[in-house]
């Protein structure tokens, strides 16, 4: 199971590891207030259970085990009875932007990064819990455990409350000792929240038996092993084959997430991105808030029916988009990687009447691709290859542009669902079918094709990346004034400006 934000995928694998059945079910994200992002936890579980049941019906053999990966971050609160105390607040929710801004001004974020290796943003549980304590304290009092999506599905399947080590990594873990850090709770003035933190499960504790109630819902046999996998961006890196130190992966999905596997945390550099614990290694991840939603926005603005049309239109434009530069920070929460700026907003610079639809589309696509290069630079690693997956990987033209801009060969995954493949590989190790992740990946991960960079194009885009970063800094200076203007001109709910 790969329980994504907008799509829930259930994949059945044959004994040899080949994809046998793929089922996809949409998930609803609600925005009751501008900038908020919530999901009904019961609805998500219903979709997961239904997806499992459909796969079980289509397979021609009994299921050996179930592996779960899911969207990360956010805050999925349950009460003492294990039932939700309200909707899940998601990773891309912006309600706690003010809380994060306060911590930034107080220097808390920098101090915490030196312990945790992750830069807090509005969608992490520390920010959400701080916001809830101020604005909905009654819900906090009714809650007993703060889960993430993967922990919620594991609890529904097994009855056990826990967090995978990857989910627990940010924001409360001492990333070196891999234990919850009381000093981090004190930094965020969240000592009171320690009671909400679930038990951390590592490699030896990933497996539990399917409960009778979940068996009835899913069509599986009671006691079927359920494997808690790492959360989706980690599972996807594994499923794409980035399992050894120095290997890199980019997910071209709802988020553009560029990540590099390392052997140890780096806490002495500029505070940026996430550091995620995984077995005996770490993943340096830069999950941007810019991603698939930017493509969908561009399709609407340019009157195009689907992303493939947008990419085709963009690739007809000239490299450099005739001087146009697009900063793709369209999220109401600003941006979180490779830099944190809740006030960052999308900007199209250099526009004149001489520019047409092709050049605008080209600027948008180049802006998104420059984000990938920007994240690779922030990782301080020069990988030998970049493995890619996600919906955007369907476009060969975009993958060639990524290779040209990053200067790194791009390998496209052979799997349709790399996140589910990663959960499958972790489960193979957890259940003893494979000795290590490296061995599992060598046996079960394949690449469809490779896109090699054009050195001349890479040199051309290196200058554009420098311009991109410089112009971003210039525009960010106007962030507070633009935010003030938005607050004056945005109508209150049910009223008029």
Buried (B, 14 or more C-beta within 10 A) or exposed (E): BBBBBBBBBBBBBEEEBEBBBBBBBEBEBBEEEEBBBBBBBEBBBBBBBBBBBBBBEEBEEEBEBBBBBBBBBBBBBBBEEBEBBBBBBBBBBBBBBBBBBEBBEEEBBEBBBEBBBBBBBBBBBBBBBBBBBEEEEEBBEBBBBBBBBBBBBBBBBBBBBBBBBBBBBBBBBBBBEBEBBEEBBEBBEBEEBEEBBBEBBBBEBBBBBBBEEBBEBBBBEEEBBBBBBBBBBBBBBBBBBBBEEBBBBBBBBBBBBBBBBBEEBBBEEEBBBBBBBBBEBBBBBBBBBBBBBBBBBBBEEBEBEEBBBBBBBBBEBEBBBBBBBBBBBBBBBBBBBBBBBBBBBBBBBBBEEEBEBBBBBBBBBBBBBBBBBBBBBBBEBEBEBBBBBBBBBBBBBBBBBBBBBBBBBBBBBBBBBBBBBBBBBBBBBBBEBBEBBBBBBEBBBEBEEEBEBEEEBBEBBEEBBEBBBEBBEEBBEEBEEBBEEEEEEEEEEEEEE
